[in-house]
């Protein structure tokens, strides 16, 4: 509360306000970047799981004996 009162009583420092805006924008940019990385990671993990299953299926099919005709 002391900070709120101090900010209310003292003059506004425009440099500090500009710096706070810049930092807030930087935080927003980093949060968006993290979100994009998480989405990309989920996509890559899904592809890796699919590729793993695909290779297991191929090895299983290769190990089967041909059907008698």
Backbone as CSV, one residue per row, in Angstrom:
resi,resn,N_x,N_y,N_z,CA_x,CA_y,CA_z,C_x,C_y,C_z
1,UNK,0.824,-1.182,0.000,0.000,0.000,0.000,0.870,1.247,0.000
2,UNK,2.032,1.142,0.609,2.932,2.299,0.643,3.327,2.699,-0.774
3,UNK,3.545,1.708,-1.639,3.907,2.016,-3.023,2.761,2.724,-3.733
4,UNK,1.546,2.303,-3.466,0.388,2.950,-4.084,0.276,4.394,-3.624
5,UNK,0.489,4.620,-2.345,0.414,5.987,-1.822,1.562,6.831,-2.373
6,UNK,2.738,6.254,-2.424,3.889,6.982,-2.928,3.676,7.349,-4.390
7,UNK,3.153,6.421,-5.176,2.877,6.707,-6.574,1.811,7.768,-6.724
8,UNK,0.873,7.799,-5.817,-0.194,8.786,-5.881,0.300,10.180,-5.515
9,UNK,1.222,10.249,-4.557,1.687,11.533,-4.050,2.775,12.129,-4.936
10,UNK,3.674,11.298,-5.421,4.804,11.816,-6.187,4.421,12.039,-7.645
11,UNK,5.273,12.778,-8.321,5.041,13.053,-9.734,5.291,11.786,-10.555
12,UNK,4.671,11.704,-11.711,4.808,10.542,-12.579,6.141,10.636,-13.320
13,UNK,6.913,9.567,-13.232,8.172,9.495,-13.956,7.881,8.808,-15.289
14,UNK,7.910,9.564,-16.353,7.544,9.052,-17.669,8.513,7.982,-18.162
15,UNK,9.767,8.080,-17.746,10.725,7.037,-18.127,10.355,5.707,-17.505
16,UNK,9.932,5.748,-16.232,9.541,4.524,-15.548,8.269,3.938,-16.191
17,UNK,7.340,4.786,-16.539,6.111,4.321,-17.189,6.449,3.677,-18.530
18,UNK,7.337,4.303,-19.295,7.751,3.751,-20.592,8.471,2.416,-20.397
19,UNK,9.311,2.336,-19.399,10.032,1.089,-19.120,9.059,-0.015,-18.701
20,UNK,8.074,0.309,-17.895,7.070,-0.675,-17.477,6.272,-1.171,-18.676
21,UNK,5.918,-0.277,-19.580,5.196,-0.680,-20.793,6.067,-1.595,-21.648
22,UNK,7.348,-1.244,-21.780,8.263,-2.053,-22.576,8.407,-3.446,-21.968
23,UNK,8.547,-3.507,-20.647,8.684,-4.795,-19.978,7.406,-5.624,-20.086
24,UNK,6.264,-4.970,-19.966,4.981,-5.676,-20.106,4.860,-6.253,-21.510
25,UNK,5.251,-5.482,-22.520,5.208,-5.976,-23.894,6.165,-7.147,-24.073
26,UNK,7.324,-7.065,-23.460,8.310,-8.150,-23.552,7.762,-9.432,-22.928
27,UNK,7.112,-9.311,-21.774,6.501,-10.463,-21.113,5.418,-11.062,-22.012
28,UNK,4.579,-10.216,-22.605,3.538,-10.703,-23.510,4.147,-11.430,-24.706
29,UNK,5.224,-10.874,-25.270,5.900,-11.507,-26.411,6.470,-12.872,-26.017
30,UNK,7.092,-12.939,-24.843,7.673,-14.202,-24.382,6.596,-15.244,-24.094
31,UNK,5.463,-14.825,-23.533,4.373,-15.761,-23.284,3.817,-16.301,-24.600
32,UNK,3.707,-15.454,-25.609,3.245,-15.904,-26.926,4.254,-16.872,-27.540
33,UNK,5.537,-16.590,-27.370,6.597,-17.461,-27.883,6.542,-18.827,-27.213
34,UNK,6.342,-18.843,-25.904,6.227,-20.097,-25.160,5.022,-20.888,-25.658
35,UNK,3.930,-20.210,-25.892,2.734,-20.875,-26.389,2.989,-21.509,-27.756
36,UNK,3.665,-20.785,-28.641,3.998,-21.335,-29.965,4.918,-22.548,-29.828
37,UNK,5.906,-22.467,-28.933,6.818,-23.590,-28.732,6.090,-24.810,-28.168
38,UNK,5.154,-24.588,-27.249,4.393,-25.702,-26.685,3.542,-26.369,-27.764
39,UNK,2.926,-25.555,-28.634,2.132,-26.113,-29.726,3.013,-26.920,-30.681
40,UNK,4.163,-26.361,-31.021,5.090,-27.053,-31.916,5.590,-28.349,-31.277
41,UNK,5.882,-28.303,-29.995,6.344,-29.489,-29.278,5.270,-30.575,-29.276
42,UNK,4.019,-30.191,-29.062,2.933,-31.166,-29.072,2.795,-31.806,-30.453
43,UNK,2.935,-30.995,-31.493,2.862,-31.523,-32.856,4.003,-32.494,-33.125
44,UNK,5.207,-32.121,-32.739,6.360,-32.996,-32.947,6.235,-34.295,-32.144
45,UNK,5.736,-34.184,-30.930,5.557,-35.384,-30.103,4.525,-36.312,-30.731
46,UNK,3.464,-35.753,-31.283,2.447,-36.579,-31.941,3.040,-37.270,-33.162
47,UNK,3.851,-36.552,-33.931,4.492,-37.157,-35.104,5.477,-38.245,-34.686
48,UNK,6.214,-38.016,-33.625,7.176,-39.010,-33.149,6.452,-40.269,-32.693
49,UNK,5.333,-40.101,-32.020,4.552,-41.255,-31.569,4.016,-42.019,-32.777
50,UNK,3.514,-41.285,-33.768,2.996,-41.916,-34.985,4.109,-42.652,-35.712
51,UNK,5.278,-42.027,-35.844,6.405,-42.668,-36.517,6.845,-43.923,-35.778
52,UNK,6.823,-43.873,-34.459,7.202,-45.033,-33.651,6.224,-46.176,-33.877
53,UNK,4.934,-45.865,-33.869,3.930,-46.889,-34.106,4.055,-47.438,-35.523
54,UNK,4.336,-46.568,-36.471,4.484,-46.974,-37.859,5.663,-47.934,-38.011
55,UNK,6.781,-47.643,-37.364,7.944,-48.536,-37.472,7.681,-49.863,-36.775
56,UNK,6.938,-49.853,-35.663,6.579,-51.105,-34.987,5.693,-51.960,-35.883
57,UNK,4.742,-51.317,-36.555,3.849,-52.033,-37.449,4.616,-52.627,-38.630
58,UNK,5.543,-51.860,-39.192,6.348,-52.357,-40.306,7.196,-53.563,-39.882
59,UNK,7.794,-53.494,-38.714,8.624,-54.617,-38.260,7.769,-55.846,-37.968
60,UNK,6.562,-55.628,-37.450,5.658,-56.750,-37.199,5.221,-57.382,-38.517
61,UNK,4.892,-56.573,-39.497,4.484,-57.106,-40.799,5.634,-57.830,-41.488
62,UNK,6.839,-57.332,-41.336,8.002,-57.965,-41.963,8.305,-59.316,-41.325
63,UNK,7.997,-59.473,-40.061,8.316,-60.728,-39.368,7.268,-61.804,-39.611
64,UNK,6.127,-61.459,-40.155,5.076,-62.451,-40.417,5.461,-63.350,-41.593
65,UNK,4.973,-64.529,-41.517,5.196,-65.459,-42.619,4.153,-65.205,-43.706
66,UNK,4.525,-65.453,-44.949,3.549,-65.242,-46.028,2.384,-66.239,-45.894
67,UNK,1.256,-65.819,-46.339,0.073,-66.677,-46.287,0.187,-67.780,-47.333
68,UNK,-0.345,-68.919,-46.992,-0.358,-70.025,-47.933,-1.477,-69.820,-48.941
69,UNK,-1.147,-69.963,-50.192,-2.188,-69.806,-51.218,-2.359,-71.065,-52.013
